[in-house]
């Protein structure tokens, strides 16, 4: 059971970081540069899926 908790927390954290990076990249005035909107949208979707997987793992 502890392994699922660790895996769930990992998915939550990594998914949140991916979503944060994608939202940050949508603003062209940021100091870290920008990327195409479609790439940021894919990262937001992928990050949201990871957050959802983390929540599902923590519920079991």
N, C-alpha and C positions, 0 to 999 in steps of 0.2 A: 504494500500500500504506500509506503514512503517513497518508493520509486515513482509512482504516479504523481505524487505531490511535487517532487523535484522536477519532473518532466513538464507538469502543468505550469509551474512557476517560470521555468525556462521559456516555454512557449509564450506565456503572457509578456515577459520582459522583452524578448526578441521581437515579437509582433508589435509591441508598443514602440520600440525603437525604430522599426521599419516604417511604421505609419508616421512617426514624428519626422523622420528624415524625408519622407515623400512630401509631406505638407510643407516643410521648410524649403524644399527644392522648387516648389511651385512659385515662390516669390523671387523674381529675377534680381532684386536688389540685395539679396542675402550675400554675405561675404564668402560663402562656400560654393558659390556658383549655382547654376540652374540646370534643368534637364527638360526634355520635351514633356508636354502635359500628359501624353499617353503613357509615358514611362512612369511618371509619378502616379498616375491613376492605377496602373498595374501593381505598383508597390503598395498603394493604399489597400487594394483588394487583397493582395497576398498577406499583408500585415494583419488585416481584419480577420482573415481565415486563421492565421496563427493564434490570434487572441481568442477566437472562438474555440479552437482546439484546446488551448490552455484552460479555458473555463470548463470545457467538457471534461477534461482530465481531472480537474480539481473537484468536480461534482461527483465523480465515481469513487 
